[in-house]
Amino acid sequence: MTEIEQLTSEEAQSEIDKIPLDADFVTALQDPAHPAHKAATERRRGLYAAAYPDIGKEGEPEKPQSGDPKTADHFDAPGDPRAYRFETTPPSLEPDPALEQKVRDWFHKAGAPQWLARNVVSEWNRAAAQAAEGGDSAQQAASTEAALRRDWGDAFEAKMTKAKGLLRSLDDPEVSVLLNRSGLGNNEYLIRQLVALAENAERS
């Protein structure tokens, strides 16, 4: 039995959620010419098979079928903005249906896959709750920049330019206002994913 086959559904889902934080793994997944592409793809498929053994669960990837070319790619966006599924708004925040629809449109325009949209909304909820409680946004900004500069080195400025360019492509100033107000604009996870989406679009 392989390491992935020994994982519970919850453990496999946790591993899937970590994929976007592993820059090397994401690079291998996105580049068919990468020497580790085949191994990365097989690992991702194995994790989905372990995480979602039931087919057709709304809002979640279906279990990959061996030899099935129709299996949705990990980085594909839904065909319709209404297809995005998010977690329930926490009690500390007021639901905003109008904003939720805008967010769906932004994700769709940016080409964000379902798993990323769900994760970003979860980060938004967490960041918004912290901002309401008076969290230290300056400290988070410094910590995020330090981590990204450490990982990206001389490519830091270029990658940040890509992230900002993707936000500008949404052509809605409200995006930046909301990111700054919630503190999500300093979120390391979001910045990494904006860069990954921008670089994926460049290769497409």
N, C-alpha and C positions, 0 to 999 in steps of 0.2 A: 504494500500500500504506500502511495506517495505521500509526501508532506501535505500537499493540498487536500488529498482525499481524507486525511485525518482531521481536517478542520470542521468545526460545526458551521452551520449556516451563519450564525452571528459573527464568528471569528473570520469567516471568509468575507463577509460584508465589511468588516473592520479593515481587512487587508485591501479591499477595493477602494475604500475611502482614503487610504494612504497613498494610492498610486499617484495622484496629482502632486504630491509633495516630494516624490522621487524624480528629480530632474533627469537623471540618466535613464531611468526606466521609461519615462515619457518620451524621451528622445528616441530610444530604441523602438518604441511602439509606432511612432509617427513616421519613421524613415525606413522604408522597405530595403534600402541598401545597407542599413546598419548591420554589422555582423551579429548583433544580439537580437535583431528584430524577430526572428522565428521563435526563439526561446521566450522572449517577452510576450509575444502574441499567445503562445501556448499557455503561459502562466496566467495571463489575463483570462483566457477562455476557461481554464480550469477553476479559477476563482469564481467566475460567474456561475459555472455549473454547480459548484459547492454552495454558493450563496443563495441561488434562486432555483431550487430543484423543481418548483411548480411553474408551469408555463401559463402565461396570460395574466399574471398579476398586474393590475393596473398601476401604471407609473413606474414599473421596474423592468429591467431588461429580461428578455426571455432566455431560457436556458439554451445555450448554443447547441445546435444539432450537428453531429459529425458529417462533414461533407456538404453542408447546406450553405450555398453562396448567398442566401438571403438574410443571414444573420446580421443584425444591425451592427454597424461599426461603433466602437467605443466613443468616437469623437463626432458622430453624426448628431445634428440638431433635429428635433421633431419637425415634421412637415408643417405643423400649425402651431402658432403661439399658445393656443388654448390647451395644447396637449401637455404642457408643463405641469408637474405636480409638486407642490411644496408642503412643508410641514405646517401644522396648525400654528397660527400666531400665538405666542405665549401670553398668559394673562396680564403681564406687566405692560403690554403694548396694545394699542387700539387697532383693530383690523381696519384696513383701508382698501376696499375692493377696487377703487379707481386706480390707486397706485399699483396694486397687484397686477392689473391689466397692463399698465405701462411697463412694468418690470418684465412681464411675459414678452412684450414686443421688443424690449431692449435685448433680452436674451436671444430671441429669435434672430434679430438683426445682426447680433454679434456672432451667431453660429454656435451658441453654447449648447452642449449636449445636456440631456435631462439630469444626469448625476451631478454635473457641475452646477447647473442652475439651482438644484435642491441644496447643495452644499453651501453655495454663496448666500442663499436666502437664510439658511441656518446661521451663517456667520453674521449676516445683517441683523438678525434678531438678537443675537448675543451682543454684538457691538452696540446696537441701539439701546439695549437694556443697560449696558455698562455706562453709556453716555448719559443716560437719564439719572444714573446713580452717581455721576460725577467722576468717572474714570479718568486716569491720567493719560490723555491723548498724546501729549508731548513725549512722554516716556515710551509709549508704544511706537511712535513714529521713529524715534532714535533707535530703538531695539530692532525694528523691522529693517531700517536702512543698514544697520551694522550687519545683520544676518545676510542680507542680499549682496552687500558689497563683498562680504567674505566668500560667498559662493560664486558670484559672477565676476569678481575681479575687475579687470579693465573693461569688461563688457557691460558693466552696471549702467552707465549713462545711456548706451544704445538700447538696452532692454527696457529701461524706464521710458524712453521715447516711444518704443513700440506700444507699451501699455497705455500711455497717454493718447497715442494716435488712435488706438482702438476705441477708447472712450469718446474721442472727438468724432469718430465715424458714426456714432449713434445720433449725432446732430440734435442733441437735446441738453441744454444747459442744466436742466433739473438733475441730471445724473450726478454731476460734480457737486451740486448743492447737497444732495442727499448723502453722498459719500463723505463729504466733509462734516455734515451735521451728525452723522451716526458714528464717525470715527473709522468707518470701513475703508476709507481711502488710505489708511495706514496699515491695513491688514496684509500681512505677509502672504497668506494663502491666496487672497484675491489678486494681488499683484502678480504672483507667480502664474496664476491661471490666465490673466489677461495677456501676459507675455506668451504663454504657450498657445493661446488661441491666435494671437497675431502671427506668430511664427508658423503655425499650422496653415493659416490662410496664405502666407507667403509661398509655402511649398505646394499649395493646391493649384 
